[in-house]
Amino acid sequence: MMDKIKESLANLLNIFVKEEQIKMLQEINRLLLTEYMLEISENFRVYPIEVETYYYNEKSFPDTCVHKNDLQKKRFGKLYFHRASSMKEDSFLYDRGGFDVCLSDNDNYFLGILIRSAWINCEEKPICGPGLLTRRVIKHISQNDKIINLTDDEKSLIRTLEDKDSILVYASDDKRKKDSPLFHSTRFGISPDTHPEYAQYKLRSLIELKEANHPFKEKEKVVESYMRDNNILPTEKNTKQILGYVSKSIINKLQNG
């Protein structure tokens, strides 16, 4: 089943038109949200429900938002925990950072998929937000959820996890609602002032948006984008059906162009 992602990756590398590249990156996001999981250990599995793609190819897609850390290239299926700089050996980890699964298979490009939200095993509620999710993963391997105060031994455990092969595996059975709508929107917290081109691309993808116990960031912005893209009429019924409640703000924005 891993061939699905590798096939999409091969297609991506042979595409040079931005619109088509974005569609292929969205397809990779879809596969992660519906067909794959991250197996941190036998009793700790992460099932993504919200992701963001960060792809840097100097010749065809020089995304200004990418860290360009060495751990985001030539490490297909391995993890990368965000650091304070692009240096591979920098041991400082962001307290409010996140982690990627790397999908790059050579040195010519960087490709990291940030896992923003996910189910852990079969728990009652998902963890939403990359900082909270990172702390949960680190607590599992080190029993410490205060990322900024990690000991050298705990940092070593994280590096060991980053070196682990076969983190990304096919998910044959999980509780994700895979028949729920797939949403694409712009990446969270990326300023168009700082990144005028790449901030506008819809490389954030999520499912289960309507679920009440999923505190996704900027839900209404995502739904507004979805309704525009799919030419859905801005009615109370439609916003409630997609979002779970009526949003006058979305209706007004869509009606006013």
C-alpha positions in Angstrom: 0.0 0.0 0.0 3.0 2.3 0.5 3.2 2.3 -3.3 0.2 4.8 -3.4 2.2 7.5 -1.7 5.4 6.7 -3.7 3.4 6.8 -6.9 2.0 10.2 -6.0 5.5 11.4 -5.1 6.9 10.3 -8.4 4.1 12.1 -10.2 4.8 15.2 -8.2 8.4 15.3 -9.2 7.5 15.2 -12.8 5.0 18.1 -12.6 6.1 21.7 -13.1 2.9 23.7 -13.2 2.0 25.1 -9.8 -1.7 24.3 -9.9 -1.0 20.7 -10.8 1.6 20.4 -8.1 -0.8 21.7 -5.5 -3.4 19.1 -6.5 -0.8 16.3 -6.2 0.2 17.6 -2.8 -3.4 17.6 -1.7 -3.7 14.0 -2.9 -0.7 13.0 -0.8 -2.5 14.8 2.2 -5.6 12.8 1.4 -3.7 9.5 1.5 -2.3 10.4 4.9 -5.7 11.3 6.3 -7.5 8.2 5.1 -5.1 5.3 4.5 -2.0 5.7 6.6 -0.9 6.1 10.2 2.3 6.7 12.2 3.3 3.8 14.3 5.4 5.3 17.1 5.4 2.0 18.9 3.2 -1.1 19.0 0.9 0.5 21.6 1.0 4.1 20.3 -0.4 4.8 16.9 -1.1 8.2 15.4 -4.0 8.6 12.9 -3.8 12.0 11.2 -7.0 14.0 10.7 -5.3 17.4 9.9 -2.1 17.9 8.1 -0.1 20.6 6.2 2.4 20.1 3.4 5.8 21.8 3.2 7.5 21.1 -0.1 10.6 22.8 -1.3 12.0 22.1 -4.8 14.4 24.8 -5.9 13.7 24.3 -9.6 9.9 24.0 -9.5 8.4 24.8 -6.1 10.7 27.0 -3.9 8.2 27.3 -1.0 9.5 30.1 1.3 7.7 28.6 4.3 9.8 25.4 4.5 12.4 25.0 7.2 14.8 23.2 4.8 16.2 21.1 7.6 18.2 18.1 6.5 15.7 15.9 8.3 13.1 16.9 5.7 14.9 15.3 2.8 16.0 11.8 1.8 14.3 10.2 4.9 11.1 8.8 3.4 8.7 7.7 6.1 10.7 9.0 9.1 9.9 11.7 11.6 11.3 15.2 11.9 10.7 17.2 15.1 11.0 21.0 14.5 14.1 22.7 15.7 14.9 26.4 16.3 17.1 26.5 13.1 17.7 24.6 9.9 20.8 22.9 11.3 20.3 19.1 11.6 22.3 18.8 14.9 20.6 21.7 16.7 19.2 20.1 19.8 16.7 22.8 20.8 13.1 21.9 20.1 10.3 24.5 19.9 8.0 24.4 22.9 5.1 25.2 20.6 6.4 23.4 17.5 5.4 20.3 15.8 6.6 17.3 13.9 6.6 16.2 10.3 6.6 12.8 8.6 9.3 13.2 5.8 8.3 12.0 2.3 11.4 13.0 0.4 13.4 10.1 -1.0 16.5 11.9 -2.2 18.7 15.0 -1.6 17.1 17.1 -4.4 14.1 18.4 -2.4 12.5 18.8 1.0 9.1 17.4 1.7 7.7 17.3 5.3 4.0 16.8 6.2 3.2 18.5 9.5 0.8 16.5 11.5 -1.5 19.1 13.1 -4.2 16.9 14.6 -4.7 13.2 15.1 -6.4 10.4 16.9 -4.2 8.5 19.3 -5.0 4.7 19.3 -8.7 4.5 20.0 -9.1 7.3 22.6 -12.3 9.1 23.0 -11.1 12.5 21.7 -8.4 13.4 19.2 -5.6 15.8 19.9 -5.9 19.0 17.9 -2.9 21.3 17.5 0.7 20.5 16.6 2.1 21.7 19.9 -0.3 19.5 22.0 0.3 16.5 19.7 4.1 16.9 19.9 4.0 17.0 23.7 1.9 13.9 23.7 4.3 12.0 21.5 7.3 13.1 23.5 5.6 12.3 26.8 5.0 8.7 25.5 8.7 8.2 24.9 10.2 10.2 27.7 7.4 10.8 30.3 8.1 14.5 30.0 5.6 16.9 28.2 7.6 20.1 28.8 9.5 20.2 25.5 11.5 23.2 26.2 13.1 21.6 29.4 14.1 18.3 27.9 17.2 16.6 29.3 20.0 15.4 27.1 18.8 11.8 27.6 15.3 12.8 26.5 16.6 14.6 23.5 18.5 11.4 22.6 15.3 9.5 22.8 13.7 11.9 20.3 16.6 11.5 17.9 16.3 7.7 18.2 12.6 8.0 17.3 13.6 10.2 14.3 16.0 7.5 13.1 13.3 4.8 13.4 12.3 3.2 10.0 8.8 2.2 9.0 7.0 4.9 11.1 4.5 5.4 8.2 2.4 2.3 7.7 -0.9 1.4 6.1 -3.9 1.7 8.4 -6.2 -1.2 7.9 -8.7 -0.3 10.6 -9.2 2.9 12.6 -11.9 5.2 13.9 -11.4 8.1 11.5 -14.5 9.1 9.6 -13.0 8.6 6.2 -16.3 9.3 4.4 -16.5 12.8 5.8 -15.7 15.7 3.4 -12.1 16.4 2.7 -11.2 20.1 3.2 -8.3 22.1 1.8 -7.4 25.6 2.9 -4.3 27.8 3.3 -1.8 26.8 6.0 -2.4 28.1 9.5 -0.3 31.1 10.6 1.5 31.7 7.3 1.4 35.5 6.7 0.9 36.7 3.1 3.0 39.7 3.9 6.0 37.5 4.6 5.2 34.8 2.1 3.2 36.6 -0.7 3.0 33.6 -3.1 3.1 30.5 -0.9 0.8 31.7 1.8 -2.1 31.6 -0.7 -1.7 27.9 -1.6 -4.2 25.4 -0.1 -1.8 22.9 1.4 -3.7 22.4 4.7 -6.0 19.4 4.6 -8.4 18.0 7.2 -11.3 15.6 7.7 -14.0 15.4 10.5 -14.4 19.2 10.6 -18.0 19.0 11.6 -17.3 17.0 14.8 -18.0 19.1 17.9 -15.1 17.8 19.9 -12.5 18.7 17.3 -11.2 22.2 18.1 -9.5 22.8 14.8 -8.1 26.3 14.2 -10.0 28.7 11.8 -12.9 26.3 11.1 -15.0 28.9 9.5 -12.2 30.0 7.2 -11.8 26.4 6.0 -15.6 26.1 5.4 -15.7 29.4 3.5 -13.0 28.3 1.2 -14.6 24.9 0.7 -18.0 26.5 -0.2 -16.3 28.9 -2.7 -14.3 26.1 -4.3 -17.4 23.9 -4.7 -19.9 26.7 -5.6 -22.1 25.9 -2.6 -24.9 28.5 -2.0 -24.4 30.5 1.2 -27.5 29.5 3.1 -28.0 28.7 6.7 -28.9 25.1 5.8 -25.7 24.6 3.9 -23.4 26.2 6.5 -25.0 24.1 9.2 -24.7 20.9 7.2 -21.0 21.4 6.6 -19.9 23.2 9.8 -22.4 21.8 12.4 -23.9 25.2 13.1 -25.2 28.2 11.3 -22.5 30.8 10.5 -23.7 34.3 9.6 -20.1 35.4 9.1 -19.5 32.8 6.3 -22.9 33.6 4.7 -22.1 37.4 4.7 -18.6 36.9 3.3 -19.8 34.6 0.5 -22.7 36.9 -0.4 -20.4 39.9 -0.5 -17.8 38.2 -2.7 
